[in-house]
């Protein structure tokens, strides 16, 4: 389970991920608004800044299998028992 949904970040990042795991892993869930060239570039800049600050940035897109995404990151997404 995530530690926080839609966490607030310091103003220098101007970004709000959908989920945060621990202190350094963030997940973005990108829908169709993220398909336009200007948004793609804005996302790239913001996410690069997070990575350079030491965050692990994961992105799940609406046109991607959620099961595949979870399996690719099984070290983060573990079954809840």
ZIUR-V348835 format. One record per helix or strand of 3 or more residues. SS is the DSSP state (H for helix, E for strand). FROM is the first residue (numbers start at 1). LEN is the number of residues. If there is no record, write none. Layout:
# ZIUR-V348835
SS FROM LEN
SS FROM LEN
This chain:
# ZIUR-V348835
E 19 3
E 25 6
H 32 4
H 37 16
E 56 6
H 66 7
